[in-house]
Amino acid sequence: MRNKAILIVGPLLLAACAASDKYSDIIARATPPSPALKAEIVAGAKELVYDPSSIRDAEISNVATLPDGLQGVCVRADSKDVSGRYLGQHSIGIPIRNGKIAGGSLDHPVCDRMDVQWQPFPELERLPGK
């Protein structure tokens, strides 16, 4: 009985592992973000971040392109909250449709993958206060 369970459950577990790693090839083929995309992200941060001048330790990932043409990039940084305390580094997954930012997802799990390639994002650290 135990061997039957292993024969049935084993392949299911392996299939689950393979399915959960569908992003490996996509991430490996990702390309550095363009200056235009970085500028658009900086402009958005000016509006969204409570204290843009407090942004530190900013990084941006390469841009990944999914088979359907949707692209995505991750940005991570630390910034202050309304009480003036640093929150700790958080990431945001940003979908890109037709070359334009189309929302964002705080602490997106893809951004936490070890194979995501990061580079410094100093432009995000140079924002003035509101």
N, CA, C and O atoms as CSV, one atom per row, in Angstrom:
chain,resi,resn,atom,element,x,y,z
A,1,MET,N,N,0.823,-1.195,0.000
A,1,MET,CA,C,0.000,0.000,0.000
A,1,MET,C,C,0.865,1.257,0.000
A,1,MET,O,O,0.593,2.222,-0.713
A,2,ARG,N,N,1.906,1.218,0.811
A,2,ARG,CA,C,2.784,2.386,0.888
A,2,ARG,C,C,3.453,2.647,-0.467
A,2,ARG,O,O,3.560,3.797,-0.894
A,3,ASN,N,N,3.899,1.588,-1.139
A,3,ASN,CA,C,4.536,1.744,-2.449
A,3,ASN,C,C,3.567,2.321,-3.469
A,3,ASN,O,O,3.960,3.110,-4.329
A,4,LYS,N,N,2.283,1.923,-3.373
A,4,LYS,CA,C,1.274,2.474,-4.276
A,4,LYS,C,C,1.127,3.977,-4.056
A,4,LYS,O,O,1.031,4.751,-5.009
A,5,ALA,N,N,1.113,4.374,-2.794
A,5,ALA,CA,C,0.980,5.796,-2.472
A,5,ALA,C,C,2.156,6.583,-3.026
A,5,ALA,O,O,1.981,7.682,-3.552
A,6,ILE,N,N,3.350,6.024,-2.907
A,6,ILE,CA,C,4.540,6.694,-3.438
A,6,ILE,C,C,4.454,6.806,-4.954
A,6,ILE,O,O,4.807,7.838,-5.526
A,7,LEU,N,N,3.983,5.743,-5.605
A,7,LEU,CA,C,3.861,5.763,-7.064
A,7,LEU,C,C,2.823,6.772,-7.538
A,7,LEU,O,O,2.964,7.349,-8.617
A,8,ILE,N,N,1.798,6.984,-6.751
A,8,ILE,CA,C,0.751,7.932,-7.144
A,8,ILE,C,C,1.137,9.357,-6.767
A,8,ILE,O,O,1.026,10.264,-7.593
A,9,VAL,N,N,1.581,9.564,-5.552
A,9,VAL,CA,C,1.883,10.905,-5.058
A,9,VAL,C,C,3.199,11.441,-5.615
A,9,VAL,O,O,3.307,12.639,-5.876
A,10,GLY,N,N,4.191,10.590,-5.801
A,10,GLY,CA,C,5.505,11.031,-6.283
A,10,GLY,C,C,5.443,11.829,-7.571
A,10,GLY,O,O,5.961,12.945,-7.618
A,11,PRO,N,N,4.820,11.289,-8.630
A,11,PRO,CA,C,4.741,12.057,-9.878
A,11,PRO,C,C,3.969,13.367,-9.734
A,11,PRO,O,O,4.295,14.361,-10.383
A,12,LEU,N,N,2.936,13.362,-8.874
A,12,LEU,CA,C,2.187,14.599,-8.662
A,12,LEU,C,C,3.068,15.675,-8.036
A,12,LEU,O,O,3.008,16.841,-8.424
A,13,LEU,N,N,3.885,15.277,-7.068
A,13,LEU,CA,C,4.796,16.237,-6.443
A,13,LEU,C,C,5.822,16.751,-7.443
A,13,LEU,O,O,6.128,17.943,-7.464
A,14,LEU,N,N,6.348,15.867,-8.263
A,14,LEU,CA,C,7.313,16.295,-9.282
A,14,LEU,C,C,6.664,17.227,-10.289
A,14,LEU,O,O,7.280,18.204,-10.713
A,15,ALA,N,N,5.432,16.942,-10.676
A,15,ALA,CA,C,4.719,17.813,-11.611
A,15,ALA,C,C,4.489,19.180,-10.984
A,15,ALA,O,O,4.606,20.202,-11.660
A,16,ALA,N,N,4.165,19.203,-9.704
A,16,ALA,CA,C,3.957,20.478,-9.020
A,16,ALA,C,C,5.240,21.285,-8.984
A,16,ALA,O,O,5.208,22.503,-9.160
A,17,CYS,N,N,6.371,20.625,-8.758
A,17,CYS,CA,C,7.657,21.330,-8.747
A,17,CYS,C,C,7.958,21.921,-10.117
A,17,CYS,O,O,8.402,23.064,-10.217
A,18,ALA,N,N,7.721,21.158,-11.159
A,18,ALA,CA,C,7.998,21.635,-12.516
A,18,ALA,C,C,7.087,22.799,-12.867
A,18,ALA,O,O,7.531,23.767,-13.483
A,19,ALA,N,N,5.812,22.718,-12.481
A,19,ALA,CA,C,4.863,23.782,-12.796
A,19,ALA,C,C,5.210,25.063,-12.050
A,19,ALA,O,O,5.039,26.158,-12.586
A,20,SER,N,N,5.697,24.936,-10.816
A,20,SER,CA,C,5.981,26.127,-10.028
A,20,SER,C,C,7.244,26.836,-10.503
A,20,SER,O,O,7.524,27.950,-10.061
A,21,ASP,N,N,8.002,26.219,-11.385
A,21,ASP,CA,C,9.231,26.834,-11.848
A,21,ASP,C,C,9.142,27.240,-13.315
A,21,ASP,O,O,10.142,27.220,-14.032
A,22,LYS,N,N,7.951,27.606,-13.754
A,22,LYS,CA,C,7.759,27.991,-15.150
A,22,LYS,C,C,8.461,29.302,-15.499
A,22,LYS,O,O,8.576,29.645,-16.676
A,23,TYR,N,N,8.926,30.032,-14.499
A,23,TYR,CA,C,9.547,31.328,-14.750
A,23,TYR,C,C,11.056,31.268,-14.973
A,23,TYR,O,O,11.649,32.273,-15.364
A,24,SER,N,N,11.686,30.139,-14.741
A,24,SER,CA,C,13.153,30.059,-14.835
A,24,SER,C,C,13.692,30.530,-16.177
A,24,SER,O,O,14.589,31.372,-16.226
A,25,ASP,N,N,13.151,29.994,-17.263
A,25,ASP,CA,C,13.631,30.389,-18.595
A,25,ASP,C,C,13.307,31.845,-18.897
A,25,ASP,O,O,14.111,32.556,-19.500
A,26,ILE,N,N,12.133,32.281,-18.477
A,26,ILE,CA,C,11.718,33.669,-18.719
A,26,ILE,C,C,12.662,34.626,-18.003
A,26,ILE,O,O,13.085,35.629,-18.578
A,27,ILE,N,N,12.993,34.322,-16.755
A,27,ILE,CA,C,13.901,35.175,-15.984
A,27,ILE,C,C,15.306,35.145,-16.584
A,27,ILE,O,O,15.987,36.169,-16.622
A,28,ALA,N,N,15.733,33.991,-17.046
A,28,ALA,CA,C,17.071,33.874,-17.643
A,28,ALA,C,C,17.201,34.726,-18.908
A,28,ALA,O,O,18.290,35.210,-19.216
A,29,ARG,N,N,16.105,34.910,-19.639
A,29,ARG,CA,C,16.131,35.703,-20.875
A,29,ARG,C,C,15.798,37.180,-20.649
A,29,ARG,O,O,15.758,37.953,-21.606
A,30,ALA,N,N,15.560,37.577,-19.413
A,30,ALA,CA,C,15.183,38.962,-19.114
A,30,ALA,C,C,16.300,39.924,-19.514
A,30,ALA,O,O,17.481,39.575,-19.494
A,31,THR,N,N,15.898,41.143,-19.876
A,31,THR,CA,C,16.849,42.154,-20.348
A,31,THR,C,C,16.825,43.381,-19.437
A,31,THR,O,O,15.820,43.634,-18.773
A,32,PRO,N,N,17.918,44.144,-19.395
A,32,PRO,CA,C,17.950,45.334,-18.541
A,32,PRO,C,C,16.838,46.324,-18.900
A,32,PRO,O,O,16.459,46.433,-20.066
A,33,PRO,N,N,16.318,47.040,-17.908
A,33,PRO,CA,C,15.256,48.014,-18.173
A,33,PRO,C,C,15.789,49.210,-18.961
A,33,PRO,O,O,16.942,49.609,-18.805
A,34,SER,N,N,14.937,49.765,-19.797
A,34,SER,CA,C,15.322,50.938,-20.592
A,34,SER,C,C,15.312,52.189,-19.719
A,34,SER,O,O,14.645,52.214,-18.685
A,35,PRO,N,N,16.042,53.222,-20.123
A,35,PRO,CA,C,15.976,54.497,-19.401
A,35,PRO,C,C,14.549,55.055,-19.346
A,35,PRO,O,O,14.166,55.668,-18.349
A,36,ALA,N,N,13.767,54.849,-20.400
A,36,ALA,CA,C,12.386,55.348,-20.422
A,36,ALA,C,C,11.530,54.650,-19.366
A,36,ALA,O,O,10.737,55.301,-18.685
A,37,LEU,N,N,11.683,53.339,-19.226
A,37,LEU,CA,C,10.927,52.604,-18.210
A,37,LEU,C,C,11.346,53.047,-16.817
A,37,LEU,O,O,10.500,53.252,-15.947
A,38,LYS,N,N,12.636,53.193,-16.605
A,38,LYS,CA,C,13.118,53.643,-15.296
A,38,LYS,C,C,12.555,55.024,-14.965
A,38,LYS,O,O,12.168,55.279,-13.825
A,39,ALA,N,N,12.509,55.915,-15.954
A,39,ALA,CA,C,11.967,57.262,-15.741
A,39,ALA,C,C,10.479,57.198,-15.390
A,39,ALA,O,O,10.007,57.962,-14.548
A,40,GLU,N,N,9.744,56.293,-16.030
A,40,GLU,CA,C,8.317,56.148,-15.732
A,40,GLU,C,C,8.110,55.630,-14.306
A,40,GLU,O,O,7.190,56.067,-13.614
A,41,ILE,N,N,8.953,54.710,-13.873
A,41,ILE,CA,C,8.864,54.189,-12.506
A,41,ILE,C,C,9.193,55.283,-11.495
A,41,ILE,O,O,8.525,55.404,-10.468
A,42,VAL,N,N,10.216,56.074,-11.781
A,42,VAL,CA,C,10.586,57.185,-10.896
A,42,VAL,C,C,9.428,58.178,-10.788
A,42,VAL,O,O,9.108,58.638,-9.692
A,43,ALA,N,N,8.801,58.510,-11.915
A,43,ALA,CA,C,7.672,59.446,-11.902
A,43,ALA,C,C,6.522,58.894,-11.055
A,43,ALA,O,O,5.884,59.640,-10.312
A,44,GLY,N,N,6.259,57.603,-11.165
A,44,GLY,CA,C,5.207,56.989,-10.366
A,44,GLY,C,C,5.526,56.986,-8.884
A,44,GLY,O,O,4.640,57.182,-8.053
A,45,ALA,N,N,6.786,56.765,-8.552
A,45,ALA,CA,C,7.199,56.745,-7.145
A,45,ALA,C,C,7.007,58.111,-6.501
A,45,ALA,O,O,6.680,58.199,-5.318
A,46,LYS,N,N,7.207,59.168,-7.265
A,46,LYS,CA,C,7.002,60.526,-6.730
A,46,LYS,C,C,5.585,60.694,-6.207
A,46,LYS,O,O,5.361,61.404,-5.226
A,47,GLU,N,N,4.632,60.044,-6.857
A,47,GLU,CA,C,3.227,60.163,-6.477
A,47,GLU,C,C,2.804,59.147,-5.416
A,47,GLU,O,O,1.935,59.442,-4.595
A,48,LEU,N,N,3.399,57.971,-5.421
A,48,LEU,CA,C,2.926,56.882,-4.566
A,48,LEU,C,C,3.617,56.768,-3.214
A,48,LEU,O,O,2.983,56.400,-2.225
A,49,VAL,N,N,4.888,57.074,-3.163
A,49,VAL,CA,C,5.655,56.886,-1.928
A,49,VAL,C,C,5.403,58.068,-0.991
A,49,VAL,O,O,5.434,59.222,-1.419
A,50,TYR,N,N,5.153,57.777,0.288
A,50,TYR,CA,C,4.846,58.836,1.252
A,50,TYR,C,C,5.958,59.872,1.317
A,50,TYR,O,O,5.686,61.071,1.243
A,51,ASP,N,N,7.206,59.433,1.454
A,51,ASP,CA,C,8.352,60.343,1.521
A,51,ASP,C,C,9.383,59.907,0.482
A,51,ASP,O,O,10.315,59.172,0.808
A,52,PRO,N,N,9.223,60.357,-0.778
A,52,PRO,CA,C,10.130,59.912,-1.843
A,52,PRO,C,C,11.603,60.200,-1.558
A,52,PRO,O,O,12.476,59.463,-2.016
A,53,SER,N,N,11.886,61.259,-0.810
A,53,SER,CA,C,13.287,61.596,-0.531
A,53,SER,C,C,13.936,60.598,0.427
A,53,SER,O,O,15.157,60.597,0.583
A,54,SER,N,N,13.129,59.748,1.072
A,54,SER,CA,C,13.678,58.769,2.023
A,54,SER,C,C,14.023,57.433,1.366
A,54,SER,O,O,14.535,56.538,2.039
A,55,ILE,N,N,13.756,57.280,0.078
A,55,ILE,CA,C,14.015,55.995,-0.585
A,55,ILE,C,C,15.507,55.685,-0.536
A,55,ILE,O,O,16.344,56.526,-0.862
A,56,ARG,N,N,15.822,54.462,-0.122
A,56,ARG,CA,C,17.219,54.020,-0.069
A,56,ARG,C,C,17.290,52.547,-0.470
A,56,ARG,O,O,16.282,51.840,-0.501
A,57,ASP,N,N,18.505,52.112,-0.773
A,57,ASP,CA,C,18.749,50.715,-1.155
A,57,ASP,C,C,17.857,50.267,-2.316
A,57,ASP,O,O,17.375,49.134,-2.336
A,58,ALA,N,N,17.644,51.162,-3.279
A,58,ALA,CA,C,16.759,50.863,-4.412
A,58,ALA,C,C,17.463,49.996,-5.451
A,58,ALA,O,O,18.623,50.224,-5.792
A,59,GLU,N,N,16.740,49.006,-5.939
A,59,GLU,CA,C,17.234,48.123,-6.992
A,59,GLU,C,C,16.095,47.841,-7.965
A,59,GLU,O,O,14.918,47.913,-7.611
A,60,ILE,N,N,16.473,47.520,-9.189
A,60,ILE,CA,C,15.503,47.165,-10.218
A,60,ILE,C,C,15.970,45.877,-10.891
A,60,ILE,O,O,17.166,45.654,-11.075
A,61,SER,N,N,15.016,45.047,-11.248
A,61,SER,CA,C,15.355,43.787,-11.914
A,61,SER,C,C,15.413,43.992,-13.422
A,61,SER,O,O,15.064,45.053,-13.939
A,62,ASN,N,N,15.855,42.966,-14.099
A,62,ASN,CA,C,15.738,42.953,-15.548
A,62,ASN,C,C,14.267,42.792,-15.908
A,62,ASN,O,O,13.465,42.358,-15.082
A,63,VAL,N,N,13.917,43.139,-17.131
A,63,VAL,CA,C,12.537,43.050,-17.608
A,63,VAL,C,C,12.319,41.671,-18.227
A,63,VAL,O,O,13.026,41.274,-19.153
A,64,ALA,N,N,11.341,40.957,-17.706
A,64,ALA,CA,C,11.006,39.624,-18.212
A,64,ALA,C,C,9.814,39.729,-19.160
A,64,ALA,O,O,8.881,40.495,-18.919
A,65,THR,N,N,9.858,38.954,-20.235
A,65,THR,CA,C,8.765,38.934,-21.208
A,65,THR,C,C,8.118,37.552,-21.211
A,65,THR,O,O,8.776,36.547,-21.476
A,66,LEU,N,N,6.826,37.517,-20.914
A,66,LEU,CA,C,6.068,36.270,-20.892
A,66,LEU,C,C,5.686,35.864,-22.315
A,66,LEU,O,O,5.727,36.694,-23.224
A,67,PRO,N,N,5.318,34.601,-22.519
A,67,PRO,CA,C,4.967,34.140,-23.868
A,67,PRO,C,C,3.836,34.938,-24.524
A,67,PRO,O,O,3.805,35.061,-25.749
A,68,ASP,N,N,2.907,35.481,-23.729
A,68,ASP,CA,C,1.799,36.251,-24.304
A,68,ASP,C,C,2.165,37.706,-24.597
A,68,ASP,O,O,1.313,38.483,-25.030
A,69,GLY,N,N,3.432,38.079,-24.363
A,69,GLY,CA,C,3.886,39.436,-24.644
A,69,GLY,C,C,3.863,40.365,-23.444
A,69,GLY,O,O,4.495,41.421,-23.472
A,70,LEU,N,N,3.142,39.992,-22.383
A,70,LEU,CA,C,3.143,40.797,-21.165
A,70,LEU,C,C,4.557,40.808,-20.603
A,70,LEU,O,O,5.246,39.787,-20.610
A,71,GLN,N,N,4.983,41.961,-20.121
A,71,GLN,CA,C,6.306,42.070,-19.514
A,71,GLN,C,C,6.155,42.396,-18.038
A,71,GLN,O,O,5.088,42.812,-17.587
A,72,GLY,N,N,7.225,42.203,-17.299
A,72,GLY,CA,C,7.208,42.526,-15.888
A,72,GLY,C,C,8.595,42.881,-15.394
A,72,GLY,O,O,9.601,42.379,-15.896
A,73,VAL,N,N,8.632,43.752,-14.405
A,73,VAL,CA,C,9.880,44.169,-13.780
A,73,VAL,C,C,9.613,44.265,-12.280
A,73,VAL,O,O,8.487,44.536,-11.861
A,74,CYS,N,N,10.634,44.045,-11.487
A,74,CYS,CA,C,10.520,44.176,-10.038
A,74,CYS,C,C,11.388,45.341,-9.576
A,74,CYS,O,O,12.474,45.578,-10.105
A,75,VAL,N,N,10.891,46.052,-8.590
A,75,VAL,CA,C,11.652,47.129,-7.953
A,75,VAL,C,C,11.600,46.864,-6.460
A,75,VAL,O,O,10.552,46.503,-5.923
A,76,ARG,N,N,12.736,47.043,-5.786
A,76,ARG,CA,C,12.733,46.909,-4.332
A,76,ARG,C,C,13.515,48.063,-3.732
A,76,ARG,O,O,14.495,48.546,-4.298
A,77,ALA,N,N,13.044,48.490,-2.557
A,77,ALA,CA,C,13.674,49.622,-1.880
A,77,ALA,C,C,13.127,49.706,-0.457
A,77,ALA,O,O,12.192,48.997,-0.087
A,78,ASP,N,N,13.721,50.571,0.308
A,78,ASP,CA,C,13.277,50.879,1.661
A,78,ASP,C,C,12.876,52.352,1.666
A,78,ASP,O,O,13.489,53.159,0.967
A,79,SER,N,N,11.860,52.709,2.442
A,79,SER,CA,C,11.462,54.115,2.566
A,79,SER,C,C,10.759,54.317,3.907
A,79,SER,O,O,10.405,53.359,4.593
A,80,LYS,N,N,10.570,55.570,4.256
A,80,LYS,CA,C,9.933,55.896,5.533
A,80,LYS,C,C,8.412,55.915,5.411
A,80,LYS,O,O,7.854,56.220,4.358
A,81,ASP,N,N,7.758,55.576,6.535
A,81,ASP,CA,C,6.304,55.668,6.596
A,81,ASP,C,C,5.897,57.021,7.187
A,81,ASP,O,O,6.750,57.886,7.387
A,82,VAL,N,N,4.617,57.212,7.464
A,82,VAL,CA,C,4.123,58.495,7.966
A,82,VAL,C,C,4.712,58.883,9.316
A,82,VAL,O,O,4.765,60.068,9.644
A,83,SER,N,N,5.156,57.910,10.101
A,83,SER,CA,C,5.745,58.231,11.406
A,83,SER,C,C,7.245,58.489,11.321
A,83,SER,O,O,7.890,58.758,12.335
A,84,GLY,N,N,7.804,58.406,10.104
A,84,GLY,CA,C,9.225,58.689,9.924
A,84,GLY,C,C,10.137,57.498,10.128
A,84,GLY,O,O,11.359,57.651,10.147
A,85,ARG,N,N,9.563,56.307,10.282
A,85,ARG,CA,C,10.360,55.090,10.466
A,85,ARG,C,C,10.546,54.374,9.134
A,85,ARG,O,O,9.639,54.320,8.303
A,86,TYR,N,N,11.750,53.825,8.951
A,86,TYR,CA,C,11.977,53.013,7.758
A,86,TYR,C,C,11.210,51.705,7.903
A,86,TYR,O,O,11.173,51.109,8.979
A,87,LEU,N,N,10.604,51.273,6.818
A,87,LEU,CA,C,9.746,50.089,6.810
A,87,LEU,C,C,10.499,48.790,6.591
A,87,LEU,O,O,9.984,47.716,6.901
A,88,GLY,N,N,11.713,48.873,6.061
A,88,GLY,CA,C,12.424,47.679,5.615
A,88,GLY,C,C,12.190,47.522,4.122
A,88,GLY,O,O,11.213,48.031,3.572
A,89,GLN,N,N,13.088,46.822,3.491
A,89,GLN,CA,C,13.016,46.702,2.038
A,89,GLN,C,C,11.808,45.861,1.613
A,89,GLN,O,O,11.590,44.760,2.118
A,90,HIS,N,N,11.037,46.403,0.683
A,90,HIS,CA,C,9.901,45.703,0.086
A,90,HIS,C,C,10.065,45.740,-1.419
A,90,HIS,O,O,10.744,46.609,-1.966
A,91,SER,N,N,9.432,44.783,-2.080
A,91,SER,CA,C,9.482,44.757,-3.543
A,91,SER,C,C,8.086,44.980,-4.106
A,91,SER,O,O,7.076,44.785,-3.429
A,92,ILE,N,N,8.065,45.389,-5.354
A,92,ILE,CA,C,6.811,45.523,-6.078
A,92,ILE,C,C,7.008,44.924,-7.464
A,92,ILE,O,O,7.972,45.241,-8.161
A,93,GLY,N,N,6.088,44.060,-7.849
A,93,GLY,CA,C,6.089,43.497,-9.193
A,93,GLY,C,C,5.258,44.404,-10.079
A,93,GLY,O,O,4.096,44.681,-9.779
A,94,ILE,N,N,5.845,44.864,-11.163
A,94,ILE,CA,C,5.175,45.836,-12.027
A,94,ILE,C,C,4.928,45.220,-13.399
A,94,ILE,O,O,5.879,44.923,-14.122
A,95,PRO,N,N,3.646,45.022,-13.773
A,95,PRO,CA,C,3.351,44.543,-15.121
A,95,PRO,C,C,3.485,45.685,-16.129
A,95,PRO,O,O,3.203,46.843,-15.820
A,96,ILE,N,N,3.914,45.337,-17.327
A,96,ILE,CA,C,4.088,46.327,-18.397
A,96,ILE,C,C,3.304,45.822,-19.608
A,96,ILE,O,O,3.567,44.739,-20.131
A,97,ARG,N,N,2.337,46.630,-20.041
A,97,ARG,CA,C,1.536,46.283,-21.225
A,97,ARG,C,C,1.744,47.356,-22.284
A,97,ARG,O,O,1.588,48.547,-22.018
A,98,ASN,N,N,2.091,46.927,-23.464
A,98,ASN,CA,C,2.321,47.859,-24.574
A,98,ASN,C,C,3.302,48.964,-24.194
A,98,ASN,O,O,3.133,50.119,-24.584
A,99,GLY,N,N,4.325,48.598,-23.433
A,99,GLY,CA,C,5.369,49.541,-23.072
A,99,GLY,C,C,5.033,50.484,-21.935
A,99,GLY,O,O,5.835,51.360,-21.612
A,100,LYS,N,N,3.862,50.329,-21.313
A,100,LYS,CA,C,3.440,51.219,-20.227
A,100,LYS,C,C,3.173,50.424,-18.948
A,100,LYS,O,O,2.699,49.289,-18.999
A,101,ILE,N,N,3.482,51.030,-17.814
A,101,ILE,CA,C,3.213,50.413,-16.514
A,101,ILE,C,C,1.709,50.203,-16.369
A,101,ILE,O,O,0.913,51.093,-16.670
A,102,ALA,N,N,1.336,49.025,-15.908
A,102,ALA,CA,C,-0.081,48.671,-15.787
A,102,ALA,C,C,-0.393,48.162,-14.385
A,102,ALA,O,O,-0.929,47.065,-14.230
A,103,GLY,N,N,-0.062,48.947,-13.368
A,103,GLY,CA,C,-0.351,48.557,-11.995
A,103,GLY,C,C,0.891,48.106,-11.254
A,103,GLY,O,O,2.014,48.459,-11.616
A,104,GLY,N,N,0.673,47.321,-10.213
A,104,GLY,CA,C,1.780,46.816,-9.418
A,104,GLY,C,C,1.260,45.945,-8.291
A,104,GLY,O,O,0.113,46.080,-7.865
A,105,SER,N,N,2.106,45.057,-7.815
A,105,SER,CA,C,1.733,44.134,-6.753
A,105,SER,C,C,2.840,44.124,-5.698
A,105,SER,O,O,3.959,43.684,-5.960
A,106,LEU,N,N,2.511,44.614,-4.508
A,106,LEU,CA,C,3.488,44.701,-3.424
A,106,LEU,C,C,3.931,43.308,-3.000
A,106,LEU,O,O,3.111,42.407,-2.825
A,107,ASP,N,N,5.243,43.145,-2.837
A,107,ASP,CA,C,5.850,41.885,-2.400
A,107,ASP,C,C,5.414,40.695,-3.265
A,107,ASP,O,O,5.071,39.631,-2.748
A,108,HIS,N,N,5.433,40.890,-4.566
A,108,HIS,CA,C,5.068,39.822,-5.502
A,108,HIS,C,C,6.054,38.664,-5.340
A,108,HIS,O,O,7.260,38.901,-5.275
A,109,PRO,N,N,5.575,37.422,-5.272
A,109,PRO,CA,C,6.471,36.282,-5.021
A,109,PRO,C,C,7.557,36.088,-6.079
A,109,PRO,O,O,8.643,35.609,-5.751
A,110,VAL,N,N,7.298,36.441,-7.323
A,110,VAL,CA,C,8.330,36.286,-8.357
A,110,VAL,C,C,9.535,37.168,-8.029
A,110,VAL,O,O,10.672,36.797,-8.322
A,111,CYS,N,N,9.295,38.322,-7.428
A,111,CYS,CA,C,10.390,39.239,-7.090
A,111,CYS,C,C,11.311,38.671,-6.009
A,111,CYS,O,O,12.437,39.141,-5.848
A,112,ASP,N,N,10.846,37.676,-5.278
A,112,ASP,CA,C,11.646,37.060,-4.216
A,112,ASP,C,C,12.478,35.876,-4.700
A,112,ASP,O,O,13.211,35.276,-3.915
A,113,ARG,N,N,12.374,35.538,-5.964
A,113,ARG,CA,C,13.129,34.395,-6.490
A,113,ARG,C,C,14.627,34.692,-6.484
A,113,ARG,O,O,15.057,35.822,-6.715
A,114,MET,N,N,15.399,33.656,-6.216
A,114,MET,CA,C,16.857,33.802,-6.169
A,114,MET,C,C,17.460,34.053,-7.549
A,114,MET,O,O,18.555,34.608,-7.646
A,115,ASP,N,N,16.764,33.652,-8.623
A,115,ASP,CA,C,17.335,33.816,-9.960
A,115,ASP,C,C,16.998,35.158,-10.611
A,115,ASP,O,O,17.426,35.413,-11.736
A,116,VAL,N,N,16.249,36.014,-9.935
A,116,VAL,CA,C,15.986,37.356,-10.465
A,116,VAL,C,C,17.279,38.164,-10.367
A,116,VAL,O,O,17.913,38.214,-9.313
A,117,GLN,N,N,17.658,38.793,-11.473
A,117,GLN,CA,C,18.889,39.595,-11.504
A,117,GLN,C,C,18.557,41.047,-11.158
A,117,GLN,O,O,17.663,41.651,-11.750
A,118,TRP,N,N,19.285,41.587,-10.202
A,118,TRP,CA,C,19.053,42.950,-9.713
A,118,TRP,C,C,20.224,43.848,-10.079
A,118,TRP,O,O,21.358,43.393,-10.225
A,119,GLN,N,N,19.924,45.129,-10.222
A,119,GLN,CA,C,20.958,46.136,-10.427
A,119,GLN,C,C,20.569,47.381,-9.630
A,119,GLN,O,O,19.385,47.611,-9.387
A,120,PRO,N,N,21.541,48.178,-9.227
A,120,PRO,CA,C,21.230,49.395,-8.473
A,120,PRO,C,C,20.290,50.304,-9.266
A,120,PRO,O,O,20.319,50.327,-10.497
A,121,PHE,N,N,19.462,51.045,-8.546
A,121,PHE,CA,C,18.503,51.970,-9.155
A,121,PHE,C,C,18.681,53.338,-8.491
A,121,PHE,O,O,17.784,53.805,-7.790
A,122,PRO,N,N,19.838,53.985,-8.709
A,122,PRO,CA,C,20.125,55.245,-8.019
A,122,PRO,C,C,19.157,56.371,-8.375
A,122,PRO,O,O,18.960,57.288,-7.577
A,123,GLU,N,N,18.555,56.316,-9.553
A,123,GLU,CA,C,17.598,57.365,-9.947
A,123,GLU,C,C,16.434,57.443,-8.957
A,123,GLU,O,O,15.884,58.519,-8.723
A,124,LEU,N,N,16.067,56.313,-8.385
A,124,LEU,CA,C,14.959,56.271,-7.437
A,124,LEU,C,C,15.361,56.839,-6.074
A,124,LEU,O,O,14.506,57.240,-5.285
A,125,GLU,N,N,16.656,56.868,-5.807
A,125,GLU,CA,C,17.145,57.371,-4.519
A,125,GLU,C,C,17.396,58.880,-4.536
A,125,GLU,O,O,17.765,59.454,-3.511
A,126,ARG,N,N,17.203,59.516,-5.672
A,126,ARG,CA,C,17.503,60.951,-5.798
A,126,ARG,C,C,16.251,61.827,-5.829
A,126,ARG,O,O,16.316,62.975,-6.267
A,127,LEU,N,N,15.131,61.313,-5.377
A,127,LEU,CA,C,13.890,62.077,-5.452
A,127,LEU,C,C,13.824,63.136,-4.358
A,127,LEU,O,O,14.281,62.907,-3.238
A,128,PRO,N,N,13.258,64.289,-4.681
A,128,PRO,CA,C,13.076,65.324,-3.654
A,128,PRO,C,C,11.879,64.976,-2.766
A,128,PRO,O,O,11.053,64.141,-3.132
A,129,GLY,N,N,11.792,65.607,-1.621
A,129,GLY,CA,C,10.644,65.416,-0.741
A,129,GLY,C,C,9.416,66.105,-1.305
A,129,GLY,O,O,9.512,66.915,-2.227
A,130,LYS,N,N,8.272,65.780,-0.748
A,130,LYS,CA,C,7.009,66.389,-1.211
A,130,LYS,C,C,6.813,67.750,-0.593
A,130,LYS,O,O,5.811,68.412,-0.862
